[in-house]
Amino acid sequence: MPTVEEIRSAYADNPADQLVEGRFVVVGSQLRDGRNGQFAVVELRDPTGALTARAFDAELVELVGSASAIDATLRVGTFNGNMSTVIQRGTAAELDEQELLRFAGLDVDVHAGRVAEVRGWLEECSGTPWGDVLDAAFAGDVWRRFAIAPAAVKMHHAEAGGLVRHVVEVGRAGLALLESTGADYDRAYFLAGVLLHDIGKVDTYTEPPEIAYTAEGQLGEHQVWSTFRTGKACAAAGASRQVEARLVHIIEQAHGAYRHAEWQDPVGIEVKALASADYFSSRLGQTERERRAATALDALDGPDSDGAGSIADAGAAASTPRGSLFG
């Protein structure tokens, strides 16, 4: 079966109509009104990339609206001067969780390393009051859902496994900040804040490959559900009122919930580190404004510059694609 990358390459070489077969995960099915009734527009993704496809047959519209993955025959051609993909035939495909994540664009080996790091932090907290709450918070199916969840629908880390990626970034950055001060701090308390501050995202976003808001997500922001879950975990673990209060505080401060309150100042170096690291990680994704600024900056010298190359080119070797101002 050809991959998305191979389908695009074949079209570039020969834009004439052709039929291709492949296996894809289905992301973001949307119904549209056409001349002959409703049709579906979906994103079909495999490990090499994604393409937009349409389904006109009623059975296929229903299929892409309900299946996580499909085996499909596509008609690839040209419409209005652009590549057009129409689903001709399709059946639901059975993929295990690792395959679904890989087809959704996740590097499963890198993800496994991040998951192992988070597990290590959980184990570090074992035997402390914070660890007891964490055990209760991640009981049952929560850990599995946490490990594959996105961190957002459109903002930062809006991808399969994005929540774990964000948590690892926050944890690493926050620990570095704490170590840089030379001051004493409660490592287990800080790690508990890292692990719990966004746990409500398992409630607010759907599981991959589809990334959308759940009913809970439509009703409240993720920090509401993070605080709610933490409170329930504290009750299940028999945590003291002080432990619960400190956990609620570190979670709320990470999201700036006390910004307009009299008690807005964060209490404790761990809280300050988490809030700073969370803000940093949440801003790593390059925005459209950054892209426009980069283009404008690179154009300042004009086409007749001395050939030294743009600032973006000069810094490319020392930067990463995600998080660089000039990515």
Helices and strands as residue ranges (DSSP letters): H 4-13, E 18-34, E 37-46, E 49-55, H 58-66, E 69-79, E 82-92, H 97-103, H 108-125, H 129-137, H 142-148, H 162-181, H 187-196, H 201-204, H 215-219, H 222-237, H 241-254, H 269-282, H 288-298, H 311-315, G 316-318
